[in-house]
Amino acid sequence: MIDKSTITEQAEIVGSCGNHLGTVDHLEGDFIKLTRNDSTDGQHKYLPISAVASTEPGRVTTVVNHKAAQSLLQDAPEPGIGPNFQAQS
């Protein structure tokens, strides 16, 4: 499980492939709210924190590539909806 405190505003969000997905606006519960700048419809999108593989200063990496991660984006944070990714051992 990712420590949410390591996800900072304005951090870049990238897929596991390293391609840009978005930018962190802020956290809302168990979701990352992305800035509008990266949205095709000009609206905020939300990424479940369960889709985050790792964080480092200024960067959040998802467990899937950026194209797959785009399909995980939601228009509103909906608790209990979304993938529940777990590391494979």
C-alpha positions as CSV (number, residue, x, y, z in Angstrom):
1,M,0.0,0.0,0.0
2,I,1.3,3.4,-0.9
3,D,1.7,6.1,1.8
4,K,-0.6,8.8,0.6
5,S,1.6,11.5,2.2
6,T,4.3,10.8,-0.4
7,I,2.0,12.0,-3.2
8,T,2.5,15.8,-3.6
9,E,0.7,18.5,-5.4
10,Q,2.0,19.2,-8.9
11,A,3.8,15.8,-9.1
12,E,3.8,14.3,-12.5
13,I,1.8,11.1,-12.9
14,V,3.2,8.5,-15.4
15,G,2.2,5.1,-16.5
16,S,4.5,2.1,-15.8
17,C,5.8,2.7,-19.3
18,G,7.1,6.1,-18.2
19,N,4.7,8.1,-20.4
20,H,2.9,11.2,-19.0
21,L,-0.7,10.6,-17.7
22,G,-1.3,13.8,-15.8
23,T,-0.4,16.1,-12.9
24,V,-1.5,15.9,-9.3
25,D,-3.9,18.7,-8.3
26,H,-4.5,17.2,-4.8
27,L,-5.7,14.2,-2.9
28,E,-9.4,13.5,-2.2
29,G,-9.8,10.5,0.1
30,D,-8.5,7.5,-1.8
31,F,-8.2,9.3,-5.1
32,I,-5.7,11.6,-6.8
33,K,-7.4,14.6,-8.4
34,L,-5.6,15.4,-11.6
35,T,-5.3,19.0,-12.9
36,R,-7.6,20.0,-15.8
37,N,-4.6,20.9,-18.0
38,D,-4.1,17.2,-19.0
39,S,-7.8,16.5,-19.5
40,T,-9.3,16.3,-23.0
41,D,-12.6,17.7,-21.8
42,G,-11.2,20.4,-19.5
43,Q,-12.5,18.7,-16.4
44,H,-10.7,17.2,-13.4
45,K,-10.3,13.4,-13.4
46,Y,-9.7,11.1,-10.5
47,L,-7.3,8.2,-10.3
48,P,-7.7,5.6,-7.5
49,I,-4.7,5.4,-5.3
50,S,-4.9,1.7,-5.6
51,A,-3.6,2.2,-9.2
52,V,-0.3,3.7,-7.9
53,A,2.8,1.4,-7.9
54,S,5.3,3.9,-6.5
55,T,6.1,7.5,-5.7
56,E,9.3,9.5,-5.6
57,P,9.7,13.2,-5.2
58,G,7.8,14.9,-8.0
59,R,6.6,11.7,-9.6
60,V,3.8,9.1,-9.2
61,T,4.0,5.9,-11.2
62,T,0.9,3.7,-11.9
63,V,0.9,-0.1,-12.0
64,V,-0.2,-0.1,-15.6
65,N,0.9,1.8,-18.7
66,H,-0.5,5.2,-19.4
67,K,-3.1,4.0,-21.9
68,A,-4.5,1.5,-19.5
69,A,-4.3,4.1,-16.7
70,Q,-6.4,6.5,-18.8
71,S,-9.3,3.9,-18.6
72,L,-9.1,4.0,-14.8
73,L,-9.7,7.8,-14.6
74,Q,-13.1,8.7,-13.2
75,D,-15.1,11.9,-13.5
76,A,-15.8,12.0,-9.8
77,P,-14.3,10.1,-6.8
78,E,-16.6,7.2,-6.2
79,P,-15.5,5.2,-3.1
80,G,-15.7,1.4,-3.6
81,I,-15.5,1.8,-7.4
82,G,-12.3,1.1,-9.3
83,P,-9.6,-1.4,-9.4
84,N,-8.0,-2.9,-6.4
85,F,-4.5,-3.6,-7.6
86,Q,-2.2,-5.6,-5.4
87,A,1.5,-6.4,-6.0
88,Q,2.1,-9.9,-7.4
89,S,4.6,-12.0,-5.4
